[in-house]
Amino acid sequence: MGRPRKQPHERRSTSVRTDLTLAEKVHVQEQATNAGLSEAAYLRRRALGYVVRSRASAARSNPALVSELNRLGTQVQKLGNLTNQVALYCHTDRRIPYGWEVLPSEIKALAKTIEQALEQELFKDGA
């Protein structure tokens, strides 16, 4: 199964052309390489005002955030296993054990917690 088609408003269908000196072109290539991006992605992000970090600065991470995201990932895995068990119960006409009705709200709460943690770290610089 292939990647889903983008909606019309998500497609990049127009382009902007600019002339650069050889030195400017080399500079753009170096900056894009340092950021781990293609030239087009690098220029698009810069033109739109996003902060573009080099791979070296992106590699420096907040250990507390990494630990928290690992902890949340473990919770997601446990909820996923529980969800699979619920699906098995539903497809085999078994009764769902008492207390499992909170599963959907737990998944939503965990997703919100993860989203907030990611937004706090990823978008704090406007990246």
N, C-alpha and C positions, 0 to 999 in steps of 0.2 A: 504494500500500500504506500503510495507516494505522499508527499507533503500536501496538506490541504491548500487549495488555491486561496490567494489573498483577495480580500474585498477590494472593490475598485478604489476606495479612498486610501488603501494601504499600499497600492502599487506605486513604484517609482517609475513614472512614465515620462518625466521631463528631465532635461539636463541643463547644466550651466557650463559654459566653456570659458576658460580664461587662458591668457598667454602668460607664460613664466619665462624668466631667464633660466639658463642652464643651472646656475647656482641656486636659484629658488626651487627648481625642480628637484635637485639633489637634496636640498634641505627638507623638502616635503617628504621625499622618499625615506630619508633618515628618520625623521620624526614618526612617520607611519610605522616603520620597522621597529623603532624603539617602543611604540605603543602596541605592537602586535596587531596592527590593522592594515587593511589595504589602503592605498592612497585615497581612493574614493571615500571609504568609510572615515578615514582620518579628516579629510577636507569637509565632509558633510557634518561631522560632529563639531569641528571648529567653526564652521559657518553658522551653525545653529546655536553656538554659544555654550556648548557642553565643555566641561573640563576633560581634557584628554591626558591621562596619566601614562607614564612610561611603564613598561612591564616591571621594571625594577621597583618603582614606587608602588605599583599595584600588588607586587609580591609581598610587600610589608603589610601584614594584616594585624588586626587587633586580636590577640590571643583569647581574650575574654569572650569576644564575639564568636570566634571559631568554636570555642568550647560550648557556648550557649547554642549555636546552630547544630552542633553535633548532638547535644542533648535533645533538642527539638526533633532532629532527624530520627533519633531512636524512638521517640514518642510517635512520630508519623508511621514508622515501621510497625510498631505494636498495634496502632489503630488500623493500619492496613491489614494486618493479619486477622484482627478481630472482625473487620469488615468482610473478609473472605469467608470467615466462619459463619457470619450471618447469612451471606449469600448461599452457602452450602445448606444451611438450615432451611432457607426459603425454598430452595430447589428440591429438597428431599422431603418436603411436607412435615418437617419437625417443628416443634414449638421453639421459639426463641427464648432462651433462658431469661429469667427475671433480672432486670437491671440493664439489659442491653439496649433499652429504648433511648438511653442517653447518648448512644454512639453518634448520631448525626450532629447533635449540639457540641459534643466534644471535638469532633473533627473540625467543625466551623470555628470553634474557639482557638484550636491549635493553629489552624491556617491563618487566622487573624494575628496571632502572636508571632508567627514566622514572618508574615508580611511586614509587620511593624519593625521587627528586628532587621530585616533586609533593607527596608526603606531608610531606617535610621543610619545604617552604615553606607549604603550605596549612593544615596541621594543627598548626603549631608553637604557635599561640595558642588551640587548642581550637576553631577555627572549623568 
